[in-house]
Amino acid sequence: MIRGVVLVALALAPSVADAQRRGEFGGMGAALGEFYIPRAWAGNTPYDGRFTFARIMYRGGGRGAGWAHDYPRAESHFMRIMRSITTIRPFLESGPIIGSNLLALDDPELMKYPVSYLSEPGGWFPNDKEAEGLRNYLLKGGFVIFDDFDGGSMDRDWYQFVEQMRRVMPRHKLVEVPKSHPIFDSFFKIDTDKLVSYGSGGTPQYWGIYQDNDPKKRLMVIVNFNQDMGDYWEWSDRGFNVAPTNEAYKLGVNYIIYALTH
């Protein structure tokens, strides 16, 4: 078993520090069509078959667009963890392009990425085309991580998220994922009782949607409620509490391994 402190250390690399000095990790930049794009975005790396972190962008939100929170430091750190402790060789960086590709749910290119990540779903209001795009993605084998429900608006954000998922998957139900589910034992053996939320310190919950509503079949969606893995990943080099930070890394690794093997 790899000790937690090692995971945090593996996330730190000179290239990330160099990028910070170049000012690439900035706030929100100008709009690209209907999307607000972070200043750090320098385009997507061309698809070449490698595992590449895919972050879902959605419309609206202005300078506070929640989908871009923690970008790109979170995925840059996380992909270094994946490269260091697994046989996966994900995309890390190429020139100014760092960490991930940004994709909309109605972009056909999304079908090339088996795992995707959507931050702050409480602010996510997909249009009909995006809802259809996500539905097709999930039914064709895609896996989505919904992350960052925290703070005083959790309940409001949860109800809004549930309503949107009813539009996306009207015949499927969100159910709580049991502690015994293989996703918590796909690489690391994770004790979910030891996981703590970012911010409130309460106990996170993990919800999901199963293929055909059958718990014996593939988990298509994992939802981190009362949790914010992205913040732990982003700030792991800035003195965050080591223990929960490493649990967040371990959880992320498990999600990727589960998705790629189911």
Secondary structure as UniProt FT lines:
FT   HELIX           4..10
FT   HELIX           14..21
FT   TURN            22..23
FT   STRAND          28..32
FT   TURN            33..34
FT   STRAND          35..38
FT   TURN            39..40
FT   STRAND          53..56
FT   HELIX           62..64
FT   HELIX           66..68
FT   TURN            69..72
FT   HELIX           73..85
FT   STRAND          93..94
FT   TURN            95..96
FT   STRAND          97..98
FT   STRAND          100..103
FT   TURN            105..106
FT   HELIX           108..112
FT   STRAND          115..119
FT   HELIX           121..123
FT   HELIX           128..139
FT   TURN            140..141
FT   STRAND          143..147
FT   TURN            152..153
FT   HELIX           154..168
FT   TURN            170..171
FT   STRAND          175..176
FT   TURN            179..180
FT   HELIX           182..184
FT   HELIX           192..194
FT   STRAND          205..210
FT   HELIX           211..213
FT   TURN            215..216
FT   STRAND          219..225
FT   HELIX           229..234
FT   TURN            235..239
FT   HELIX           242..261
//
